[in-house]
């Protein structure tokens, strides 16, 4: 028995059933994070020496638009299958696949059609080819195996780990290889498309399931639950992507490139938090009793505040050091942006836990209201901060709106829930851990 196995058995010894499977799933997500970090960080180190910051600015803007368009049309099929009692049936999974494939095709066509007016909006002719090429990715992602939702529903996160590692490794290796021959944004484009194709192939190896026939009952049920998620996702997509989507309009490609570099570094950590929250949602969905759900939410939120937040607070202090260590002097300005992103990641992390709790309880409207409030705040502070402070102001606007989002979600949580599962306590604890390093950096500046 290896040392990691011994540690797992010691920690999980008193756990049974779903809790034991949930702990193992978190472990696989941790391994996914480590592997993804190595791949992305390694490729970024090479790419930043082969490519100019402008290349990252173009890719960051293109991906922000595609992500926004993808999320604006998200029908919530995967969480619907995970949550529904018939979500393991082959006909339901096939129905979900057909809905997703039709949606992916439409999104790709719309993305390609929007490339021309977007180039005019940004005044960047070099963005046209990049947008047209990347518009294929929504369609490619929709072709993955119909059975992929089963991995999360059944807490088989080893398969999720293999899937994430395969896509990231293939994409990273492809981008670096291409950058030696094509030192431009096209190297990154090639890597993204290669990773998507690898994801299709890998999904059928992990879950070998062919698309079957359409089930009308399944379509109605999935779309009914997905409709509320879709509205939430539309608002969330606008909120999450407005910075990178509009930023290039107000600043140079170089400054936007620094913003994208910092964003990409934090995105690795955010991916870990998101994947761990996926496990959290799967666990909550399997707990049918409301009191059990509240108890699990309370325990997880408390542990995250006590153990994860101090680590992330240290990351705020080390942000400039990390940028100076990893990149050359052209990227030094990304340090302060990274520290703001780290602070934003802390408050977003606790907000993600809140959202998964609301989603598992079917209270998606409350989360949607919170995103709407946060989006309104971001719009109100965006222009004055960006015009006065550039990329730093753009990052600050995101931090402010994320804080508003998390506080709003807590305030909109059902009062009956808060009696047994206090929601403001983790928010206050996280805010305290976030403020201390920010004040320390300000005093040292």
Secondary structure, DSSP 8 states (H G I E B T S, - for coil): --HHHHHHHHHHTT--HHHHHHHHHHHHHHHHHHHHHHHHHHHHHHHHHHS-HHHHHHHHHHHHHHHHHHHHT---HHHHHHHSTTTTSHHHHHHHHHHHHHHHHHHHHHHHHHHHHHHHHHT-TTHHHHHHHHTTHHHHHHTS-GGGHHHHHTT-HHHHHHHHHHHHHHHHHHHHHHHHH--SHHHHHHHHHHHHHHHHHHHHHHS--------HHHHHHHHHHHHHHHHHHHHHHHHHHHHHHHHHHHS-HHHHHHHHHHHHHHHHHHHHHHHHHHHHHHHHHH--SHHHHHHHHHHHHHHIIIIIHHHHHHHHHHHHHHHHHHS-GGGTTHHHHHHHHHHHHHHHHHHHHHHHHHHHTT-HHHHHHHHHHHHHHHHHHHHHHHHHHHHHHHHHHHHHHHHHHHHHHHHHS-HHHHHHS-SHHHHHHHHHHHHHHHHHHHHH-
